Amino acid sequence: MATASKEPPTEELTKDTFPKPVAAKAVPTANAVGGNGSVRVEIFDQVYNLRGSDADYIIKLAEYVDGKMRAVSEQTATVDSVRLAVLAALNIADEFHLLKRRLETPSPEARQRASKLANALDEVLQDTRRTG
């Protein structure tokens, strides 16, 4: 379960480092943040001291990773936390790339609307050139 408390920072994370997370099942047991933006989180029973501008966001990321690792551990027989971390990272990378592909590929409706708008704009610009 991801937890948070005051600790000196050891790693830097920012909001822009990761994609927007999906809600995780893990819940922090504390939400204390140091004056310098440090936060102590627990991911898969390992404690990490992290620093960033948004402690709540860091906690959400930790909860998400913790949830992924626990889900992978329930589906596999391995107890090696490094192996579980790699499998969880692959799951997260897969989610990221699927979402990225979906955002980069416009829907047929969006393409059709963009085409209609471009044609309408072309007509207005041609009319303006003829009359202007």
C-alpha positions in Angstrom: 0.0 0.0 0.0 1.4 3.5 -0.8 2.0 5.7 2.2 3.3 9.2 2.7 5.2 11.0 5.5 8.0 13.6 6.0 11.5 12.5 4.9 14.5 14.1 3.2 14.2 14.0 -0.6 16.3 11.5 -2.6 14.7 11.5 -6.1 13.1 14.3 -8.2 9.7 13.7 -9.8 7.5 16.3 -11.5 4.0 16.3 -12.8 5.2 16.2 -16.4 7.4 13.1 -15.9 4.4 10.7 -16.2 1.1 10.5 -18.0 -2.0 11.2 -16.0 -2.6 8.1 -13.8 -5.7 6.0 -13.5 -7.1 5.6 -10.0 -5.3 2.9 -8.0 -6.7 0.7 -5.3 -3.9 1.5 -2.8 -4.7 4.3 -0.3 -2.0 6.3 1.5 -2.0 5.8 5.3 -0.5 9.3 5.8 -0.3 12.4 3.7 2.5 14.4 5.4 4.9 16.4 3.2 8.2 18.0 4.2 8.6 21.8 3.8 10.9 21.1 0.8 8.3 19.1 -1.1 9.6 15.7 0.0 7.2 12.8 0.4 7.7 9.3 1.7 5.9 6.6 -0.2 5.7 2.9 0.1 5.4 0.8 -3.1 5.1 -2.9 -2.8 6.4 -2.8 0.8 9.5 -0.7 -0.2 9.9 2.8 1.1 11.0 5.6 -1.2 11.7 9.2 -0.4 10.7 11.4 -3.3 10.6 15.1 -4.0 8.4 17.1 -6.3 6.2 20.1 -6.6 2.9 18.2 -6.1 3.0 15.7 -3.3 -0.6 14.5 -3.9 0.4 13.7 -7.5 3.4 11.8 -6.4 1.3 9.8 -3.9 -1.2 9.0 -6.7 1.6 7.8 -8.9 2.9 5.6 -6.0 -0.5 4.2 -5.5 -0.9 3.4 -9.1 2.5 1.6 -9.3 1.8 -0.2 -6.1 -1.6 -1.4 -7.5 0.0 -2.5 -10.7 2.7 -4.5 -8.9 0.2 -6.1 -6.6 -2.0 -7.0 -9.6 0.9 -8.6 -11.4 2.0 -10.5 -8.2 -1.5 -12.0 -7.9 -1.3 -13.2 -11.5 2.2 -14.7 -11.4 4.0 -17.2 -9.2 7.1 -15.1 -8.8 8.1 -13.4 -5.6 11.0 -11.5 -7.0 10.1 -7.8 -6.6 12.5 -6.7 -9.4 10.8 -9.1 -11.8 7.4 -7.9 -10.6 8.5 -4.3 -11.1 9.6 -5.0 -14.7 6.3 -6.8 -15.5 4.3 -3.9 -13.9 6.4 -1.4 -15.9 5.6 -3.3 -19.1 1.9 -3.2 -18.3 2.1 0.6 -17.6 4.1 1.1 -20.8 1.5 -0.8 -22.8 -1.3 1.3 -21.3 0.7 4.5 -22.1 1.3 3.5 -25.7 -2.2 2.4 -26.3 -3.5 5.7 -25.0 -0.9 7.7 -27.0 -1.8 5.9 -30.2 -5.5 6.6 -29.6 -4.7 10.3 -29.1 -2.4 10.5 -32.1 -4.9 8.8 -34.4 -8.0 11.0 -34.9 -11.3 9.3 -35.1 -13.0 9.0 -38.6 -15.6 11.5 -37.3 -12.9 14.0 -36.4 -11.1 13.6 -39.7 -14.4 14.1 -41.6 -15.3 17.2 -39.6 -11.8 18.6 -40.1 -12.0 18.0 -43.8 -15.4 19.8 -44.0 -14.1 22.7 -42.0 -11.0 23.0 -44.2 -13.2 22.9 -47.3 -15.4 25.6 -45.9 -12.4 27.8 -45.0 -11.0 27.3 -48.5 -14.3 28.5 -50.0 -14.4 31.6 -47.7 -10.8 32.4 -48.6 -11.4 32.0 -52.3 -14.6 34.2 -52.1 -12.6 36.8 -50.2 -9.8 36.9 -52.9 -12.4 37.2 -55.7 -14.2 40.1 -54.0 -11.3 41.7 -52.2 
